[in-house]
Structure formats: structure tokens, C-alpha cells
């Protein structure tokens, strides 16, 4: 059967290495050729002149249907992936928390059930260890074999039933590395939090800003230090999620220079907002963990994104309803931690990053698409415009201007933390595996078309052999 041909003509093709004008040919679900393509016959030709042709963004940090702090995120696999595609995201990796008495493999199977008939784009799973028993650790090879080789541990949220201790962290690092996996860590020191939060609450310091003051940078840095030391001792493969500490960034850089296998990401909100947002009357909108930091730290994080100290930028999408966020209106510690953000990541990286001169176009593609695909076992299928890759493509008008907010976004929450932000650069079309799924404001992709992605991590370097 002849495969349908799509030709994008005359756009600027952006890779992690360069941005060059050219053409892109798609045959069926994959990219067939890129460059100056003359004499090509296609079933459909799209004039991309003056537009950016980008690989679909890969967001490895979303929380869909997440049961947390007395509520459930409103982004299920349809509403979450719908928001994703409007933001140029064509691949997501979701977290699945281990439940009491449950083998790790069941965390993956539950997400298969949740995504069936709903997901618009391709997706994967990070199992989350919450019960680090010998039986749980013994199940790690099964989840790696199931294509979910990246596992998360929380170093806090004891009350919520998510926390693991540092000894368990070491055991997970060792077992996972031997199985070919990587450990993702939420790094905040729980002992410090369990001291700080009750002290502030009992003193009447309950406003949103005290969420940040209960979790100062040294609370995060202390946990990063201990996690890095565990990776150094075990030879494990470590990834620090949502890094928001400048000193933590320095710790990661120093450890990497010593040959420790550790990487870090940051998230969109840490690059856009500061802790001043928590001083506002509606400050609960910006309660997330780790919390927003100072303007100086925000600038340091941008430097890390630009110079490679931070490997990627994710959204940490956690879309709770306004009613749920209001549970913390009178006491910061009762507010579900998280910000809806899966749709805004790519537009803001372009507008606030590229347009404002904080990074180059190729670097934007690296941190939003290519690095996440490579680091999380999706390359060469995802994250690039190379021939043979899935035809996940974003067409972006680099000069269009618009105002970001609830009325112009498509996320499922009934509020937005990004209200009123002026944006330069507008996504016009999005293809997933060669199929047009977003055409302007029209969602034309079929609900449930997304596929589960079985992932295999790339080989480790010689300096990261298991000790």
C-alpha cells in the first residue's frame, strides 16, 4: 500500500545543532527526507515559508489523573494530551504511584487502562516507588522489560504516603541500575520540612508566601546533596527532577565533573515566575514544590539551561481544580502542590528564551525535544527531524503575538497561573506520526490514537559503571 506523502516546503528546519531553511518530506508515519528537496511529488504540500519547523516537544514530567493531597488532577489522558498538543507536545511521560500491596508492574498496567481510548499522543510511564520492600525491588526488572525503565522516588511527603528514606534510595539506585534503569528523585529534605511547617503554622504564618519560606533553598540543596552522594556510593544512574536550587545546580555540575552519573531538569514555572507571586492575594495559584525562588535564582536556572548544566526543561504539569487549590486558601500546607503547565512550555521557551536572547533556537529544541527523547529512551524515534524518526512536527509562526491566559489556552483547569503574559510565537499546526492533530484552533486528531512507548535507555558512559 502506497504511503501518503506530506511535504513542508521552505520553512526553517530546527534541530539541536542548527536552524536552516529547507524542506521536510513525510511518508506515512515517518520523516523520509530533510533539506533542499527539488522535484518531490507529494499528496499534500504545506507552504512553511517564514515559519519554524520543529520536532514535536517531549514532556517527560506530567501528572495525569494524579491522586494527591485530597484531590485528583483534572488532566486525564484526553484533557491532558489535548492541552499538550496545543502546546506542541507530541510525547508525554506520566507518573504512576505504587499503591499499597501493589507490584510495580501494576503501576504501568493502570496507566494502560487510563490511556486506552483517550490519549491523543504517544505516551510512557514512570512507576513511582512508595513501598520500597524487597518484593518491590525484585519487581524492577519486570518494569524495565515492560519499557518503563525510569522510576521515581520522593524524599518527602511522608504524610501523603509517598516518601522513601535514604537507605531505600540507595537500594533502589543499585537495583535499578543493574536492571538498566534510571532513578528520578524529588529532592527535598523531609526532616527539615516536618520541623519548619508546623513551626510556621503554629505561629500563624499561613499565607502562600510561607510555603516558600518553609521550603527554603537549603532544604532542597540538602536533599540533592544526599541523593548525589547515594549515586556516588552506588554507581547508580540519577536524575534530579524539577531542580529549583542554584546550589543544587552547582552540586550536580561538580558531581558530573567527578564522573557521577547524575543529571537535572528544571521546569517552565521556575524560569518564568519568582516567589513574589506568592505574595499576591491569589498566591495559592503558584504553590508548587519545590517552591518558586528569587529572581537571582531564576536567572541562574536560565544560565543552566543555556550552558547545559540543566539537561532539559519539563512542565511538571499538575492541574488541580480551583476548588481544590482553595483548600489551601487559609493554610498553605493544605493547598495541593502544582501548576498546570503542559501547554505553555514550548511557547514560553521560545518567547522568553529565544526571543529574549536567553538561548538559541537549537538549544530550545535540545531542552524541549531532543534531550528528553535521548535521556529517557525515546531516540531516535522521537525528538528530531531526522529521516526515520516519527513525523512528530510543530509549525510555529515566530512573529505572531498573543496574550496567554485561560481564554487562549486549552488546559483542563478552570484557572491559569499564566494569565496576561504577552507571548511572541504561535503554534499553527501539529502532526503526530504524520497525522495532523492540531490545525490552528481546531483539534482534528482522533481521541485514543496515542500509543504506549516502550523505552530502552541509552548505554551509560565508561565513567558511570556500577560500583
ABEGO torsion letter per residue (X at the ends): XBBBBBBBBGBBBBBAABBBBBBBBBBEABBABBEBBBGBBBABBBBABGBBBBBBBBBABBBBGBBBGGBBBABBAAAAAAAAAAAGBABBBBBBBBBBGBBAAAAAAAAAAAABGABABBBBBBBBBABBBAAAAAAAAAAAAAGBABBBBBABGAAAGABBBAAAAAAAAAAAAAAGBBBBBBBBBAAAAAAAAAAAAAAGBABAAAAAAABBAAAAAAAAAAAAAAAAAAGBBBBBBGBABAAAAAAAAAAAAAGBBBBBBBBAAAAABBAAAAABAAAAAABBOBBBBBAAAAAAAAAAAAAGABABBBAGBBBBBAAAAAAAAABAAABBBEBBAAAAAAAAAAAAAAAAGABBAAAAAAAAAAAAAAAAGAOAABGBABBGBBBBBBBBBAABBBBBEAAABABABABBAABGBBBBEBBABBBBGGBBABBEABBABBBGABBBBBBBBBBBBAAABBX
